[in-house]
Amino acid sequence: MSAEFGRRSGRQGRMSQWLRGRRPRTEPVEGAGREDLLLAAAGAGLPLAPAAHPSGYRCSCDRVGCPTPARHPVSFAWQTQSTTDHAQIERWARHQPQANFITATGMVHDVLDVPLDAGREALERLLASGIEVGPVAESGGDRMLFFTATRGTPEDEDEWWPCELDCHPETMDEHPGLRWHCRGSYVLVPPAQLPGDLTVEWVRGPEHPLPDPLSLLEILTDECARYAGEERDHVAAWPHRR
């Protein structure tokens, strides 16, 4: 897919429509401010909380050798802190102008997190098949995030699929390279900056309704399997069991 997929510039009127909650005819465009994009995400129901940001090639947190620089919340209470309240998000954004933001999954939405190349191929197939696709983001130059409705709070708690189940190495054979973020997890929400001039950006913005994750899963897992077969030296999200 072209690197320009989903990005158009110089169309502020269309972005204004997007931020007012109206679905545009094309993908979201560049040009909106950080605060507007965060409020658009919150307006779509994604609960947000402040996260760390890059400090040179390091993390803004005080942890020596931070394993996930600029990718983690700043507070251990991020799950209860996460909110869609516009006034609170505005305060955070203005008082912490460099901060990234995370969105807590499993409350309103889940995220299917796949390798970037597999995600791009899957997105083309999903759209060509007429399947409803919700918000999609590219993260850090190597992952693609598909935002879906949550399955983390079913009426029958026996059906709860905790994120940790999808982290175990034995699940990688069936769903190579795929992580399902649900209750107890989070992802960075666009716009976000990462060390090395990497970013997290919307490909399809939060104005798109959240689909059922199961409607995307077959094509996503198919493309992840194809990707794993073609890129055997790819470093997966979790190490395989030895």
ZIPE-V57231 format. One record per residue. N is the residue number from 1. PSI is psi as a letter, one per 30 degrees, with the letter a starting at -180 (none if undefined). OMEGA is omega as a letter, one per 30 degrees, with the letter a starting at -180 (NA if undefined). NEAR is the number of other C-alpha atoms within 8 Angstrom. Layout:
BEGIN
((N,PSI,OMEGA,NEAR) (N,PSI,OMEGA,NEAR))
END
This chain:
BEGIN
((1,k,l,5) (2,k,l,4) (3,f,a,4) (4,g,a,6) (5,k,l,7) (6,g,a,10) (7,k,l,10) (8,k,a,10) (9,l,l,7) (10,g,a,6) (11,i,a,8) (12,e,l,8) (13,e,l,6) (14,e,l,9) (15,e,l,12) (16,e,l,8) (17,e,a,11) (18,e,a,12) (19,f,l,10) (20,g,l,6) (21,g,l,8) (22,k,a,8) (23,k,l,8) (24,l,a,9) (25,f,l,4) (26,a,a,5) (27,l,l,11) (28,k,a,14) (29,l,l,12) (30,l,l,8) (31,f,l,8) (32,k,l,9) (33,l,a,6) (34,e,a,7) (35,e,l,8) (36,e,a,9) (37,e,l,12) (38,e,l,12) (39,e,l,11) (40,e,l,12) (41,e,l,11) (42,e,l,14) (43,f,l,9) (44,g,l,8) (45,g,a,8) (46,j,a,13) (47,k,a,11) (48,l,l,13) (49,l,a,14) (50,k,l,12) (51,l,l,14) (52,l,l,16) (53,l,a,14) (54,k,l,13) (55,j,a,8) (56,b,l,7) (57,g,a,7) (58,a,a,10) (59,l,l,15) (60,f,l,10) (61,l,a,7) (62,g,a,5) (63,k,l,5) (64,k,a,4) (65,h,l,4) (66,k,a,9) (67,f,a,4) (68,i,a,7) (69,k,l,14) (70,g,a,15) (71,g,a,13) (72,l,l,10) (73,l,l,12) (74,f,a,9) (75,k,l,7) (76,f,a,5) (77,g,a,6) (78,e,a,11) (79,e,l,7) (80,f,a,5) (81,f,a,7) (82,k,a,11) (83,l,l,11) (84,g,a,11) (85,j,a,7) (86,e,a,9) (87,e,l,6) (88,e,l,8) (89,e,l,14) (90,e,l,10) (91,e,l,8) (92,e,a,10) (93,e,a,10) (94,e,a,7) (95,f,l,6) (96,i,a,7) (97,f,l,7) (98,f,a,5) (99,k,l,10) (100,l,l,15) (101,k,l,14) (102,l,l,15) (103,k,a,13) (104,k,a,17) (105,l,l,16) (106,f,l,15) (107,e,l,11) (108,e,a,10) (109,l,l,14) (110,l,l,18) (111,k,l,13) (112,j,a,13) (113,j,a,12) (114,l,l,14) (115,k,a,12) (116,e,a,11) (117,e,l,9) (118,e,l,13) (119,e,l,15) (120,e,l,10) (121,e,l,10) (122,e,a,11) (123,e,l,8) (124,e,a,8) (125,e,a,9) (126,e,a,13) (127,e,l,10) (128,f,a,7) (129,f,a,6) (130,g,l,6) (131,k,l,9) (132,k,l,7) (133,k,a,11) (134,a,l,14) (135,k,l,16) (136,k,l,12) (137,l,l,14) (138,k,a,14) (139,j,l,11) (140,g,l,9) (141,g,a,8) (142,f,a,9) (143,l,l,13) (144,k,a,14) (145,k,l,13) (146,j,a,11) (147,k,a,13) (148,l,l,14) (149,l,a,11) (150,k,l,14) (151,g,a,11) (152,f,a,12) (153,h,l,10) (154,l,l,8) (155,e,l,4) (156,j,a,6) (157,f,l,7) (158,f,a,4) (159,g,a,6) (160,k,l,10) (161,j,a,9) (162,k,a,10) (163,e,a,13) (164,f,l,6) (165,e,a,8) (166,f,l,10) (167,f,a,9) (168,k,a,9) (169,e,a,10) (170,f,l,8) (171,f,a,11) (172,f,l,11) (173,e,a,7) (174,e,a,6) (175,i,a,10) (176,k,l,12) (177,g,a,12) (178,k,l,14) (179,k,l,11) (180,j,l,10) (181,j,l,15) (182,b,a,18) (183,k,l,14) (184,g,a,11) (185,l,l,10) (186,l,l,10) (187,l,l,11) (188,k,l,12) (189,k,l,13) (190,l,f,11) (191,k,l,12) (192,k,l,11) (193,k,l,12) (194,l,l,14) (195,l,l,13) (196,g,l,6) (197,g,l,6) (198,l,a,9) (199,l,l,11) (200,k,a,15) (201,l,l,11) (202,k,l,12) (203,e,l,13) (204,k,a,12) (205,l,a,12) (206,g,l,10) (207,f,l,11) (208,k,a,10) (209,k,l,8) (210,k,l,11) (211,l,l,11) (212,k,a,9) (213,e,a,11) (214,f,l,6) (215,f,l,8) (216,f,a,11) (217,e,a,8) (218,e,a,8) (219,e,l,10) (220,e,a,12) (221,e,l,11) (222,e,a,8) (223,e,l,12) (224,e,l,16) (225,e,l,11) (226,e,a,9) (227,e,a,10) (228,e,l,11) (229,e,a,7) (230,f,a,6) (231,i,a,7) (232,f,l,6) (233,g,l,4) (234,k,l,6) (235,j,a,6) (236,l,a,7) (237,f,l,7) (238,k,l,8) (239,k,l,7) (240,l,l,7) (241,k,l,5) (242,none,NA,2))
END
